[in-house]
Amino acid sequence: MSIDQELTRSVAVSPARPDDGGSSGFFLELVDSVGALTDGVVDQILAGEHAYSENPMSRDLLHSIVRENISALLATLAGTTNSLAAPRRAGRVKAEHGIPMTSLLHAYRLAGLQLWDEMMARSVGTQRTETLLHLSSDVWGIIDRFSGAAAEAYRTFVDERDRRDEQARSVMLLSLLDGSAAPGEIGGLLRALELPEHASYLVVAAERSSSGADPVPEVRGRLRAAGICSAWTAWNGEYVGLIGVAPRADLDRAVSIVATGARSRVGISRAFTQLAASPDAVSQARMSVECIASPGVGIHRYGSAPLDLLLVAQPGYGAELRDSVFAKLLGPNSVDGADSADGPNSADGVVLLDTLEAWFDADGSTTDAGKRMHCHRNTVLYRLGRIAELTGRSVSRPAEASELYAALRAVRLGGIRS
């Protein structure tokens, strides 16, 4: 049974006398005016709200929603029903047609004013005027409840639609990244993802923490503000993005924007122009993540540190190199500084590695390395000599220095075990 039918039945079964002063009578008497009230509200909506007049939502559909809600308001005020189905439908339908939330809520205010004016007009010259004034809080309270239910349904619809859209975008993006998209589909997928069809592309892989926090907050919006298109999705524990820029010069700008917002380890592939190269680019981005010591924050571009990439690509060989070079310094098969019978204790070993790293970072200057380590250059020389004793490799000989550096990087990348 519709609200209109329910109202009509209520009037037929329990007619209210015009002069009985009962509150339900005010509302049940208005059943014969629902059509005129609806027309008045619809006219005001279309005249004052461009969101409706410029929308494909038909007048007939708007009219049916307004009529249903006015009838439901009257039935609720008369106490014959307590259903919120009408405002919930209004919220869903208007969200579906793209009517702004503010316009949705304004329509309820217009309906309330129309009802109130009609009730006031029918009360003039009767003993019911004072009773009606006492009912004003009930009237506007129920209208607020209706508008609140409509707004909740509106938000629910929008949230569900956004989730569906995001899921669809994720499926489309993954089909590009994993190479499963057919060649004839690629153009349509790029257009749907709002990515350029002829561009240079980058794949970005950002490590996600156990908390699920965004590793590159608002990155899509920040790139868009710079005129750079991108699409993002969660994939295998990472937040993966495909960035497309028309001028190649903008690639560095895109990387800079990603770097500014990074909150975890972020790997970036080499640039490519054919989407068929996407799967390789994904692998490059993921390997680049591992080129940043964990835990760490920052970006790494594939190919910017070939030695680190080699160690990540061949972790077994990296572990073997580390253990063979630093067996006496840190202890065999240890990255964590386990003590060795013929070497220094853990703390001493860490200091020696820190000093070695400072020396490499200072381009072989013991003075600058001492400043970095907050010690005298002679202390640096002593520690380098101690490293030579424990490893059999001296930084003064290029070939041996390269082995020390490679082993040091294997330690710094962390987690590499044979």
C-alpha positions in Angstrom: 0.0 0.0 0.0 1.4 3.4 -1.0 1.7 6.4 1.4 -1.1 8.1 -0.6 -3.4 5.1 -0.2 -2.5 4.8 3.5 -3.4 8.5 4.1 -6.7 8.2 2.2 -7.6 5.0 4.2 -6.7 6.8 7.4 -9.0 9.7 6.6 -11.8 7.3 5.6 -11.5 5.2 8.7 -10.9 8.0 11.3 -12.0 11.3 9.8 -11.0 14.3 11.8 -13.5 17.0 12.4 -12.4 20.5 11.3 -13.1 21.9 14.7 -12.0 19.1 17.0 -8.6 20.7 17.7 -6.9 17.3 17.5 -3.3 17.5 16.1 -3.8 14.6 13.7 -6.7 16.4 12.1 -4.4 19.1 10.7 -2.4 16.6 8.8 -5.1 14.1 7.7 -7.2 17.0 6.3 -4.3 17.9 3.9 -4.6 14.6 2.0 -6.8 16.2 -0.5 -4.1 18.9 -1.1 -1.2 16.6 -1.7 -1.4 17.1 -5.5 -1.4 20.9 -5.2 1.3 20.9 -2.6 3.5 18.7 -4.8 3.0 20.9 -7.8 3.9 24.0 -5.8 7.1 22.4 -4.4 8.2 21.1 -7.8 7.7 24.5 -9.4 9.8 26.1 -6.7 12.5 23.5 -7.0 12.8 23.9 -10.8 12.6 27.6 -10.7 15.2 28.1 -8.0 17.6 25.2 -8.4 19.7 25.0 -11.5 21.0 21.6 -10.4 17.5 20.2 -11.3 16.8 22.2 -14.4 20.2 21.3 -15.9 20.0 17.6 -14.9 18.6 14.7 -17.0 16.3 13.9 -14.1 12.7 14.2 -15.5 10.0 16.4 -14.0 7.8 13.3 -13.7 10.4 11.5 -11.6 11.0 14.6 -9.4 7.2 15.0 -9.1 6.7 11.4 -7.9 9.5 11.7 -5.3 8.1 15.0 -4.0 4.6 13.6 -3.8 5.8 10.5 -2.1 7.7 12.5 0.5 4.9 15.0 1.2 2.4 12.1 1.7 4.9 10.3 4.0 5.4 13.5 6.0 1.7 13.9 6.5 1.2 10.3 7.4 4.1 10.5 9.9 2.8 13.7 11.4 -0.7 12.2 11.7 0.8 9.2 13.4 -0.4 6.6 10.9 3.2 5.5 9.9 6.8 5.9 10.9 8.5 4.8 7.7 11.5 6.5 6.3 11.4 4.7 3.0 10.3 7.8 1.1 13.2 10.0 2.1 15.7 7.2 1.6 14.5 6.6 -1.9 14.7 10.4 -2.6 18.3 10.4 -1.4 19.3 7.4 -3.5 17.6 8.6 -6.7 19.0 12.1 -6.4 22.5 10.8 -5.8 22.1 8.6 -8.8 21.2 11.6 -11.0 24.0 13.7 -9.6 21.8 16.2 -7.7 24.0 18.0 -5.1 23.4 17.3 -1.5 22.6 20.9 -0.8 19.8 20.9 -3.4 18.4 17.7 -1.9 18.2 19.2 1.6 16.8 22.5 0.2 13.9 20.6 -1.4 12.8 19.3 2.1 12.9 22.9 3.4 10.7 24.0 0.5 8.3 21.1 1.2 8.2 22.0 4.9 7.4 25.7 4.2 4.7 24.7 1.7 3.0 22.4 4.3 3.3 25.0 7.0 1.8 27.7 4.8 -1.1 25.4 3.9 -1.8 24.5 7.5 -1.6 28.1 8.6 -4.1 29.1 5.8 -6.5 26.4 7.0 -6.3 27.6 10.6 -7.0 31.3 10.1 -10.2 32.3 11.9 -10.4 29.0 13.8 -9.6 27.9 17.3 -6.8 25.8 16.0 -4.2 28.5 15.4 -2.7 28.2 18.9 -2.7 24.4 18.7 -0.8 24.6 15.4 1.8 26.9 16.8 2.4 24.4 19.6 2.9 21.7 16.9 5.6 23.7 15.0 8.5 21.9 16.7 7.0 18.5 15.9 6.5 19.5 12.2 10.1 20.8 11.7 11.5 18.0 13.8 10.0 15.4 11.5 11.1 17.3 8.4 14.6 17.3 9.8 14.4 13.5 10.4 13.3 13.1 6.8 16.1 15.2 5.4 18.6 13.4 7.6 17.4 10.0 6.3 17.6 11.3 2.7 21.1 12.6 3.3 22.3 9.3 4.8 20.9 7.4 1.9 22.6 9.8 -0.5 26.0 9.4 1.2 25.6 5.6 1.3 24.8 5.5 -2.5 27.8 7.8 -3.3 30.1 5.7 -1.1 29.0 2.5 -2.7 29.3 3.9 -6.2 32.8 5.2 -5.4 33.8 1.8 -4.2 32.5 0.2 -7.3 34.2 2.7 -9.5 37.5 2.3 -7.6 37.3 -1.5 -7.9 36.6 -1.2 -11.6 39.6 1.2 -11.9 41.7 -1.2 -10.0 40.8 -4.1 -12.3 41.6 -2.0 -15.4 44.9 -0.8 -14.0 46.0 -4.3 -13.0 45.2 -5.6 -16.5 47.6 -3.0 -17.9 50.3 -3.6 -15.3 50.3 -7.4 -15.4 50.1 -7.5 -19.2 46.7 -9.3 -19.4 45.0 -6.6 -21.4 44.6 -7.4 -25.1 46.3 -4.9 -27.4 43.0 -3.7 -28.7 41.8 -2.9 -25.2 44.7 -0.8 -24.1 43.5 2.5 -25.6 40.0 2.2 -24.0 41.6 1.3 -20.6 43.9 4.3 -20.7 41.0 6.6 -21.5 38.9 5.1 -18.7 41.8 5.6 -16.3 42.3 9.2 -17.6 45.8 8.4 -18.7 47.4 9.6 -21.9 47.6 7.2 -24.8 50.9 8.5 -26.2 53.3 9.2 -23.4 56.2 8.2 -21.3 55.2 6.0 -18.4 56.6 5.1 -15.0 55.5 2.4 -12.6 55.8 3.2 -8.9 55.7 0.6 -6.1 55.3 1.9 -2.5 55.7 -0.4 0.4 52.7 -0.5 2.7 53.0 -0.9 6.4 51.1 -3.4 8.6 48.9 -0.5 9.7 47.7 0.0 6.1 48.6 3.7 6.2 48.9 5.3 2.8 52.6 5.2 1.8 52.3 8.2 -0.6 49.3 10.3 0.8 47.3 12.2 -1.8 49.8 11.5 -4.5 47.3 11.3 -7.3 45.8 14.7 -6.4 49.3 16.3 -6.1 50.3 14.9 -9.5 47.0 16.1 -11.0 47.6 19.6 -9.7 50.9 19.6 -11.6 49.1 18.4 -14.8 50.4 14.8 -14.5 48.0 11.9 -14.9 48.3 8.8 -12.8 46.3 5.7 -11.6 46.9 3.8 -8.4 45.8 0.6 -6.7 46.8 -1.8 -3.9 48.6 -4.9 -5.2 50.4 -7.7 -3.3 51.0 -5.6 -0.2 52.2 -2.6 -2.1 50.5 0.6 -3.4 51.3 0.6 -7.1 50.9 3.4 -9.6 51.1 4.0 -13.3 52.2 7.6 -14.2 51.8 8.9 -17.7 53.3 12.2 -18.9 53.4 13.6 -22.4 56.6 15.6 -22.3 59.5 13.5 -21.2 60.9 16.4 -19.2 57.9 16.0 -16.8 59.2 12.6 -15.7 61.7 14.2 -13.3 58.9 16.5 -12.0 56.7 13.5 -11.4 59.4 11.6 -9.5 60.0 14.7 -7.4 56.3 14.9 -6.4 56.3 11.2 -5.4 59.5 11.7 -3.4 58.1 14.6 -1.5 55.1 12.6 -0.3 56.9 9.3 0.4 56.2 7.8 3.8 57.9 4.4 3.1 60.3 2.8 0.7 59.2 3.6 -2.8 60.7 2.1 -6.0 60.3 3.7 -9.5 60.9 1.9 -12.8 62.7 3.1 -15.9 60.6 5.2 -18.2 58.9 3.3 -21.1 56.5 4.2 -23.9 54.9 0.9 -24.8 52.4 -0.6 -22.3 53.6 -4.1 -23.3 56.6 -3.3 -21.1 54.5 -2.8 -18.0 55.2 -6.2 -16.4 58.9 -5.6 -16.6 58.4 -2.1 -15.2 56.5 -3.5 -12.2 59.4 -5.9 -11.5 61.9 -3.0 -11.8 59.8 -0.8 -9.3 59.6 -3.7 -6.8 63.3 -4.4 -7.0 64.0 -0.7 -6.5 62.0 -0.9 -3.3 64.5 -3.5 -2.0 67.4 -1.1 -2.9 66.4 1.0 0.1 67.6 -0.3 3.4 64.7 -1.5 5.7 63.3 0.2 7.6 63.6 3.3 5.5 61.8 6.1 3.8 62.5 7.5 0.4 62.6 6.7 -3.3 64.9 4.7 -5.5 64.9 4.8 -9.3 65.7 1.6 -11.1 69.3 1.7 -12.5 70.5 4.6 -10.3 72.6 2.2 -8.2 73.6 -0.8 -10.3 75.6 -2.5 -7.5 72.6 -2.4 -5.1 70.4 -3.7 -7.8 72.7 -6.6 -8.4 72.8 -7.5 -4.7 69.0 -7.4 -4.5 68.6 -9.4 -7.7 71.1 -12.1 -6.4 70.5 -12.2 -2.6 72.3 -15.5 -2.2 75.5 -14.2 -3.8 75.1 -11.0 -1.8 75.0 -12.9 1.5 78.0 -15.0 0.4 80.0 -11.9 -0.3 79.0 -10.2 2.9 79.9 -13.2 5.0 83.2 -13.9 3.3 84.4 -10.3 3.6 83.1 -9.5 7.1 83.3 -13.0 8.7 85.8 -11.9 11.4 84.4 -8.3 11.7 80.8 -9.2 12.4 80.8 -13.0 12.8 79.9 -15.6 10.1 76.4 -15.6 8.7 75.4 -12.5 10.6 74.1 -9.1 9.6 73.1 -8.2 13.1 76.6 -8.0 14.6 77.1 -11.4 16.3 80.4 -11.7 18.2 83.2 -13.6 16.7 85.9 -15.4 18.7 88.8 -13.7 16.9 87.1 -10.4 16.0 85.7 -7.4 17.8 82.4 -7.5 19.7 79.1 -6.4 18.1 79.4 -2.8 19.0 82.9 -2.4 17.8 82.0 -4.1 14.5 79.2 -1.7 13.9 81.5 1.3 14.6 84.0 -0.1 12.1 81.3 -0.4 9.4 80.0 3.1 10.1 83.5 4.4 9.8 84.1 2.5 6.5 80.8 3.9 5.2 81.7 7.5 6.2 85.1 7.1 4.4 83.4 6.0 1.2 80.8 8.8 1.5 83.6 11.3 2.0 85.3 10.1 -1.2 88.3 8.7 0.7 88.9 11.8 2.8 89.9 10.8 6.3 89.4 14.3 7.5 85.8 14.6 6.2 85.1 11.0 7.4 86.3 12.1 10.9 83.9 15.0 10.8 81.0 12.7 9.9 82.0 10.3 12.7 82.8 13.1 15.2 86.3 11.9 15.7 89.9 12.8 14.7 91.2 11.7 11.3 93.8 9.5 13.1 91.0 7.6 14.6 89.6 7.0 11.2 93.0 5.8 10.0 93.2 3.4 13.0 89.8 2.0 12.3 90.5 1.5 8.6 93.7 -0.3 9.6 91.7 -2.5 11.9 89.3 -3.3 9.1 92.2 -4.3 6.9 93.5 -6.7 9.7 90.1 -8.3 10.1 89.1 -8.6 6.4 92.5 -8.9 4.7 91.4 -6.0 2.4 92.7 -2.5 2.4 90.9 0.6 1.2 94.1 1.8 -0.3 94.0 -0.9 -3.0 91.1 -0.2 -5.5 90.2 -3.8 -6.1 90.0 -4.6 -2.4 88.2 -1.4 -1.7 85.5 -2.4 -4.2 85.0 -5.7 -2.4 84.7 -3.8 0.9 82.2 -1.4 -0.6 80.1 -4.2 -2.2 80.0 -6.2 1.1 79.1 -3.1 3.0 76.2 -2.4 0.7 75.1 -6.1 1.2 75.0 -5.4 4.9 73.2 -2.1 4.6 70.5 -3.4 2.4 69.6 -5.7 5.3 67.8 -9.0 5.6 70.1 -10.7 3.1 70.9 -14.2 4.4 72.3 -17.2 2.6 
